[in-house]
């Protein structure tokens, strides 16, 4: 992990005018090392986000940064006539050599964004209005990138949402059972095997490829501190080609359940229909105009599909001995799997109503 002193040295390698007066760790992210740097020029202070990219996960930072540069440039162009436009898209600060990122002496890869003032993210949704605003922002993000010029974006993590391949990985972990844990997860294994048909539905539907965010957690949208509007989508590391419904499905998975991802009291795990309705309304208010009939038909199902995908990933990692997801206690990955599968049961109990609502709002 990078320290403040090293981050300060790196920050000075970017084209920022003024004197660096402070730098400190920032945010609650677990992937990249993130700092907030304050520069002062002519008594005016400006804040910047300084990040070291986690190359253990993102093996090709050059391609990742090419994606982000193209996406943020395109968004800035589409938003150029809007008021407050500088707060509605992340702005990369180039390194002094002109590149979008900087490589330090140890091979670490760094980038800098201008910090967006007067807006914040929330780790957990607090109201249906917040859910609506986040979904609206993610939908608009997809809409504005629908005409991104060729070439195709790079796949920063190949097969990231390839659920059949995720299921095959689970089956391999089950067959190997290297940690000897399968006997502790018999109910979860049976659930996964019984729901195998979920895995292939979205890919078999041959939905159009879009530019998608692929990590649409609620805390990846900044909300204006005064108005509550969702003004900017952040954390663009996984922006790449994908299916629009993947993004909506992950919103359902991460926003509609009030329980924690590793909640042990499963009675607390349920999909809140009012949160789902807020997501649908927000998302369709911006993305509804470009989605095809096939995409709309699979919108409600996507929540179940992405929840299943995440559940089998947690289960596979539990069976493999917790080699991917960090755990802080014994059985945490199994608990994570259980919450996902319980959420699927809640979704299935409400699936007809979910589909009716989507059709009602999409085709009034």
C-alpha positions as CSV (number, residue, x, y, z in Angstrom):
1,X,0.0,0.0,0.0
2,X,1.3,3.4,-0.9
3,X,2.0,5.9,1.9
4,X,1.4,9.7,2.0
5,X,5.0,10.7,1.2
6,X,5.2,8.5,-1.9
7,X,1.8,9.7,-3.0
8,X,2.9,13.3,-2.6
9,X,6.0,12.6,-4.8
10,X,3.7,11.1,-7.5
11,X,1.2,14.0,-7.3
12,X,3.9,16.4,-8.3
13,X,4.4,14.4,-11.5
14,X,1.0,15.6,-12.9
15,X,0.2,18.8,-14.6
16,X,-1.2,20.6,-11.6
17,X,-0.3,24.3,-11.0
18,X,0.5,25.5,-7.5
19,X,2.0,24.1,-4.4
20,X,1.0,20.8,-2.8
21,X,0.1,21.6,0.8
22,X,-1.5,18.4,2.0
23,X,-2.2,14.8,1.0
24,X,-4.1,12.1,2.9
25,X,-5.9,8.8,2.3
26,X,-9.4,9.2,1.0
27,X,-12.6,7.3,0.6
28,X,-13.6,3.7,1.5
29,X,-12.6,1.8,-1.6
30,X,-10.8,-1.5,-1.3
31,X,-9.2,-1.9,-4.8
32,X,-7.0,1.1,-5.5
33,X,-4.9,3.2,-3.1
34,X,-6.7,6.6,-3.0
35,X,-5.5,10.0,-1.7
36,X,-6.9,13.5,-1.6
37,X,-4.3,16.2,-2.5
38,X,-4.7,19.9,-2.0
39,X,-2.8,22.3,-4.2
40,X,-2.8,26.1,-3.7
41,X,-2.1,28.6,-6.4
42,X,-2.5,32.4,-5.9
43,X,-4.4,31.7,-2.6
44,X,-6.9,29.5,-4.4
45,X,-7.0,25.9,-3.1
46,X,-8.0,23.0,-5.4
47,X,-8.5,19.3,-4.5
48,X,-7.5,16.3,-6.5
49,X,-7.9,12.6,-6.3
50,X,-4.6,10.7,-6.6
51,X,-4.9,6.9,-7.2
52,X,-2.6,4.1,-7.6
53,X,-4.2,1.5,-9.9
54,X,-4.3,-2.1,-8.5
55,X,-2.4,-4.0,-11.2
56,X,-3.0,-7.3,-9.4
57,X,-6.6,-6.9,-10.7
58,X,-6.1,-4.7,-13.7
59,X,-3.2,-6.3,-15.5
60,X,-2.9,-3.8,-18.3
61,X,-3.2,-0.2,-16.9
62,X,-2.4,1.3,-20.4
63,X,-5.6,-0.3,-21.9
64,X,-7.6,0.6,-18.8
65,X,-6.5,4.2,-18.9
66,X,-7.2,4.3,-22.7
67,X,-10.8,3.3,-22.0
68,X,-11.2,5.9,-19.2
69,X,-9.6,8.7,-21.4
70,X,-11.9,7.9,-24.3
71,X,-15.0,7.7,-22.1
72,X,-14.4,10.8,-20.1
73,X,-13.5,12.8,-23.2
74,X,-16.7,11.7,-25.0
75,X,-18.8,12.5,-21.9
76,X,-17.3,15.9,-21.6
77,X,-18.0,16.6,-25.3
78,X,-21.7,15.5,-24.9
79,X,-22.1,17.6,-21.8
80,X,-20.3,20.7,-23.0
81,X,-23.5,22.8,-23.3
82,X,-24.9,21.9,-19.9
83,X,-24.6,24.2,-16.8
84,X,-22.4,22.8,-14.1
85,X,-20.8,20.5,-16.7
86,X,-17.4,20.3,-15.0
87,X,-19.1,18.5,-12.1
88,X,-20.9,15.9,-14.3
89,X,-17.9,13.9,-15.6
90,X,-14.6,12.9,-14.1
91,X,-11.7,15.0,-15.4
92,X,-8.4,13.3,-15.8
93,X,-5.3,15.4,-15.1
94,X,-2.5,14.5,-17.5
95,X,1.0,13.6,-16.3
96,X,3.7,16.1,-17.1
97,X,4.9,13.9,-19.9
98,X,1.4,14.2,-21.5
99,X,0.2,10.7,-20.8
100,X,-3.0,10.0,-18.9
101,X,-1.2,8.1,-16.2
102,X,2.2,8.0,-14.5
103,X,4.5,5.0,-13.7
104,X,6.7,5.4,-10.6
105,X,10.1,4.0,-10.1
106,X,8.7,0.9,-8.6
107,X,6.4,0.2,-11.5
108,X,3.3,1.5,-9.8
109,X,0.7,3.1,-12.1
110,X,-1.0,6.3,-11.0
111,X,-3.7,8.7,-12.2
112,X,-5.2,11.9,-11.0
113,X,-8.8,13.3,-11.2
114,X,-10.0,16.7,-10.2
115,X,-12.2,16.3,-7.1
116,X,-15.8,17.2,-7.6
117,X,-16.9,19.6,-4.9
118,X,-20.3,19.8,-3.3
119,X,-21.2,16.1,-4.0
120,X,-20.7,12.9,-2.2
121,X,-21.2,9.2,-2.4
122,X,-23.1,7.0,0.2
123,X,-22.1,3.5,1.1
124,X,-25.8,2.5,1.6
125,X,-28.9,3.9,0.0
126,X,-31.1,5.9,2.5
127,X,-34.3,6.5,0.5
128,X,-36.1,5.6,-2.7
129,X,-35.3,9.1,-4.1
130,X,-31.6,8.3,-3.8
131,X,-32.1,5.0,-5.5
132,X,-34.0,6.8,-8.3
133,X,-31.2,9.4,-8.7
134,X,-28.5,6.8,-8.9
135,X,-30.4,4.7,-11.5
136,X,-31.1,7.8,-13.5
137,X,-27.4,8.7,-13.5
138,X,-26.3,5.2,-14.5
139,X,-28.9,5.2,-17.3
140,X,-27.8,8.5,-18.6
141,X,-24.2,7.3,-18.5
142,X,-25.1,4.5,-20.8
143,X,-27.2,6.8,-23.0
144,X,-24.4,9.3,-23.5
145,X,-21.9,6.6,-24.4
146,X,-24.3,4.8,-26.8
147,X,-22.6,6.7,-29.7
148,X,-19.0,6.3,-28.6
149,X,-17.0,6.2,-31.8
150,X,-15.0,3.1,-32.8
151,X,-12.8,1.2,-32.0
152,X,-14.4,-1.0,-29.4
153,X,-13.3,-0.4,-25.8
154,X,-10.8,-2.9,-24.3
155,X,-12.0,-5.7,-22.0
156,X,-10.3,-4.6,-18.8
157,X,-11.4,-7.9,-17.1
158,X,-12.4,-10.4,-19.8
159,X,-15.6,-12.4,-19.2
160,X,-16.3,-10.3,-16.1
161,X,-20.1,-11.0,-16.4
162,X,-19.9,-14.3,-18.3
163,X,-22.2,-16.1,-15.9
164,X,-21.8,-19.6,-17.6
165,X,-18.0,-19.3,-17.1
166,X,-18.6,-18.3,-13.5
167,X,-20.8,-21.3,-13.1
168,X,-18.1,-23.6,-14.6
169,X,-15.6,-22.2,-12.2
170,X,-17.9,-23.0,-9.3
171,X,-18.3,-26.6,-10.6
172,X,-14.5,-26.9,-10.8
173,X,-14.2,-25.6,-7.2
174,X,-16.9,-28.1,-6.1
175,X,-15.2,-31.0,-7.8
176,X,-11.8,-30.2,-6.3
177,X,-13.0,-29.2,-2.8
178,X,-9.5,-28.4,-1.9
179,X,-10.4,-26.9,1.5
180,X,-12.7,-29.8,2.4
181,X,-15.7,-27.5,2.9
182,X,-18.3,-28.9,0.6
183,X,-20.0,-30.8,3.5
184,X,-20.6,-27.4,5.2
185,X,-22.4,-25.9,2.2
186,X,-24.7,-28.7,1.0
187,X,-27.8,-26.6,0.9
188,X,-26.0,-23.8,-1.0
189,X,-24.5,-26.2,-3.4
190,X,-27.9,-27.8,-4.1
191,X,-29.4,-24.3,-4.6
192,X,-26.7,-23.4,-7.1
193,X,-27.1,-26.6,-9.1
194,X,-30.9,-26.4,-9.1
195,X,-30.7,-22.8,-10.5
196,X,-28.0,-23.6,-13.2
197,X,-30.4,-22.5,-16.0
198,X,-30.2,-18.9,-14.8
199,X,-26.6,-18.7,-15.9
200,X,-27.1,-18.8,-19.7
201,X,-30.3,-16.8,-20.1
202,X,-28.8,-13.3,-20.7
203,X,-26.1,-14.5,-23.1
204,X,-28.5,-16.7,-25.0
205,X,-30.8,-13.7,-25.5
206,X,-28.2,-12.2,-27.8
207,X,-28.8,-8.7,-26.5
208,X,-26.9,-5.8,-28.1
209,X,-23.4,-5.0,-26.8
210,X,-23.2,-1.6,-25.1
211,X,-20.7,0.5,-23.3
212,X,-21.4,-0.4,-19.7
213,X,-20.1,0.5,-16.2
214,X,-20.2,-3.0,-14.9
215,X,-19.9,-2.1,-11.2
216,X,-23.1,-0.1,-10.5
217,X,-23.0,-0.1,-6.7
218,X,-24.9,2.8,-5.2
219,X,-21.7,4.3,-3.9
220,X,-20.4,4.7,-7.5
221,X,-22.7,7.7,-8.1
222,X,-22.0,11.2,-6.6
223,X,-25.1,12.9,-5.3
224,X,-25.3,16.7,-5.2
225,X,-25.1,17.7,-1.5
226,X,-27.8,20.4,-1.9
227,X,-30.3,19.0,-4.4
228,X,-29.7,15.3,-4.1
229,X,-29.4,14.9,-7.8
230,X,-27.2,12.1,-9.1
231,X,-24.6,14.2,-11.0
232,X,-21.6,12.0,-11.8
233,X,-20.8,8.3,-12.2
234,X,-17.4,7.4,-10.7
235,X,-15.1,4.4,-10.5
236,X,-14.6,3.8,-14.2
237,X,-12.1,1.0,-14.0
238,X,-14.6,-1.6,-15.3
239,X,-16.1,0.5,-18.1
240,X,-16.0,-1.8,-21.1
241,X,-18.2,-3.6,-23.6
242,X,-21.1,-5.4,-21.9
243,X,-24.9,-5.7,-21.7
244,X,-27.0,-2.8,-20.5
245,X,-29.0,-5.2,-18.3
246,X,-25.9,-6.2,-16.4
247,X,-25.7,-2.7,-15.0
248,X,-29.3,-2.6,-14.1
249,X,-29.1,-6.1,-12.6
250,X,-26.2,-5.1,-10.3
251,X,-28.2,-2.1,-9.2
252,X,-31.0,-4.4,-8.1
253,X,-28.6,-6.7,-6.3
254,X,-26.8,-3.9,-4.4
255,X,-29.5,-1.4,-3.8
256,X,-32.8,-3.2,-3.1
257,X,-31.7,-5.1,0.0
258,X,-31.1,-3.3,3.3
259,X,-29.1,-6.2,4.8
260,X,-25.3,-6.3,4.7
261,X,-23.7,-8.5,2.1
262,X,-22.5,-10.9,4.8
263,X,-25.7,-10.7,7.0
264,X,-26.0,-13.9,9.1
265,X,-29.6,-13.3,10.1
266,X,-31.3,-14.2,6.7
267,X,-34.7,-13.0,7.9
268,X,-33.3,-9.5,7.2
269,X,-32.5,-10.3,3.6
270,X,-35.3,-9.3,1.1
271,X,-35.7,-7.4,-2.0
272,X,-37.7,-4.2,-1.2
273,X,-40.1,-3.7,-4.1
274,X,-40.3,0.1,-3.5
275,X,-36.6,0.3,-4.1
276,X,-36.8,-1.8,-7.2
277,X,-39.6,0.5,-8.5
278,X,-37.4,3.6,-7.9
279,X,-34.6,2.0,-9.8
280,X,-36.8,1.1,-12.7
281,X,-38.3,4.6,-12.9
282,X,-34.9,6.3,-12.6
283,X,-33.1,4.0,-15.1
284,X,-35.9,4.2,-17.7
285,X,-36.1,8.0,-17.4
286,X,-32.8,8.2,-19.1
287,X,-32.0,4.8,-20.7
288,X,-35.5,3.9,-21.8
289,X,-35.3,5.6,-25.1
290,X,-32.5,3.5,-26.5
291,X,-33.2,0.1,-25.0
292,X,-34.5,-2.6,-27.4
293,X,-37.6,-4.7,-26.7
294,X,-35.4,-7.6,-25.9
295,X,-33.5,-5.6,-23.3
296,X,-36.7,-4.4,-21.7
297,X,-38.0,-8.0,-21.6
298,X,-34.9,-9.1,-19.6
299,X,-34.6,-6.0,-17.3
300,X,-36.3,-7.5,-14.3
301,X,-34.6,-10.9,-14.8
302,X,-31.2,-9.3,-14.8
303,X,-31.4,-8.6,-11.0
304,X,-31.8,-12.4,-10.4
305,X,-29.1,-13.3,-12.9
306,X,-26.4,-10.9,-11.5
307,X,-27.3,-11.9,-7.9
308,X,-26.9,-15.6,-8.9
309,X,-23.6,-14.8,-10.5
310,X,-22.3,-13.1,-7.4
311,X,-23.6,-15.9,-5.2
312,X,-21.8,-18.6,-7.0
313,X,-18.6,-16.6,-7.0
314,X,-18.8,-16.3,-3.2
315,X,-19.6,-20.0,-3.0
316,X,-16.7,-21.0,-5.3
317,X,-14.3,-18.9,-3.3
318,X,-15.5,-20.5,-0.1
319,X,-14.9,-24.0,-1.5
320,X,-11.5,-23.0,-2.8
321,X,-10.4,-21.7,0.6
322,X,-11.1,-18.0,0.4
323,X,-8.4,-17.2,-2.2
324,X,-10.1,-14.2,-4.0
325,X,-12.4,-12.2,-1.6
326,X,-10.9,-10.9,1.6
327,X,-12.5,-12.5,4.7
328,X,-12.3,-11.3,8.3
329,X,-13.9,-14.3,9.9
330,X,-14.4,-18.0,9.3
331,X,-17.3,-18.7,6.9
332,X,-17.7,-15.1,5.7
333,X,-17.8,-16.1,2.1
334,X,-20.4,-18.7,2.8
335,X,-22.5,-16.1,4.6
336,X,-22.1,-13.8,1.6
337,X,-23.3,-16.6,-0.7
338,X,-26.3,-17.3,1.6
339,X,-27.4,-13.6,1.4
340,X,-27.3,-13.7,-2.4
341,X,-29.3,-16.9,-2.6
342,X,-31.9,-15.6,-0.1
343,X,-32.2,-12.5,-2.1
344,X,-32.8,-14.6,-5.2
345,X,-35.7,-16.3,-3.4
346,X,-37.1,-12.9,-2.5
347,X,-36.8,-11.8,-6.1
348,X,-38.5,-15.0,-7.4
349,X,-41.4,-14.4,-5.1
350,X,-41.9,-10.9,-6.6
351,X,-40.8,-11.6,-10.2
352,X,-44.2,-11.4,-11.8
353,X,-44.9,-8.0,-10.2
354,X,-41.4,-6.8,-11.2
355,X,-42.0,-7.7,-14.8
356,X,-45.4,-6.0,-14.8
357,X,-43.9,-2.8,-13.5
358,X,-41.2,-2.7,-16.1
359,X,-43.7,-3.3,-18.9
360,X,-46.0,-0.7,-17.4
361,X,-43.3,2.0,-17.2
362,X,-41.5,1.0,-20.5
363,X,-44.6,0.7,-22.6
364,X,-47.3,2.9,-21.1
